[in-house]
């Protein structure tokens, strides 16, 4: 993959840290990061938030070579994470990254030049209302064309999947531009051929500088990735290999296998603790 480009995906469903393990991992972060993790009430949400921070620190250390203790991650007012750094990185003049987590997965993507947006969804069945009632709450965020595809997808399960596919793309778009606002999303209309060759119309005009991918991870999990290039020529040469890599290897996204097993989660923890790979202790848990 191109320098500065990373796509990492972690299945956290089999990582079951004890309270002591979780507290130990949490202690590796500065107080501001700890509080952002602990603000979640449910343990599963806290686990997703913890792994998200681990991925952010690991990515910034690997790509930019910044020592872990010097990494400072902030968020814009709209909630997009960014690296607070006094050091210029001339080879990556517009380095940015995006994270997402939902259901069993946590994902991160980075770009050295293009704006990047990422969103993860798990097609969760609503339990307080019917599927039709649930998706009706979001009807104003879709164009008439998109809405017709959603409600015409078939039975309620198929409608829900179609809804989440469109919603995943729209969320990634919002996260890429860093607006933090979903208003006006009906003006952002997605077109596709069987959920490939995805294009977008903004205010009725196709925007060729945006490139989109939507991946089916199985078990009703989807991840969307989008990039906005600085020029059309850059877009046409930049992302063909990336999209092929993602489609073929989504369970091994990036240069490192960091899927599911506890020992692989520890691969993210050891460097933060100052332990090198050849000095790693044996894992105490096997979940």
PyMOL commands that set and color helices and strands:
alter all, ss='L'
color gray80, all
select helices_A, chain A and resi 19-26+31-38+43-64+68-70+90-92+131-136+139-141+144-151+156-177+185-187+232-238+240-252+262-272+277-279
alter helices_A, ss='H'
color red, helices_A
select strands_A, chain A and resi 6-11+73-75+81-83+96-102+105-111+115-122+188-193+196-202+205-206+210-218+221-228
alter strands_A, ss='S'
color yellow, strands_A
deselect
rebuild
show_as cartoon
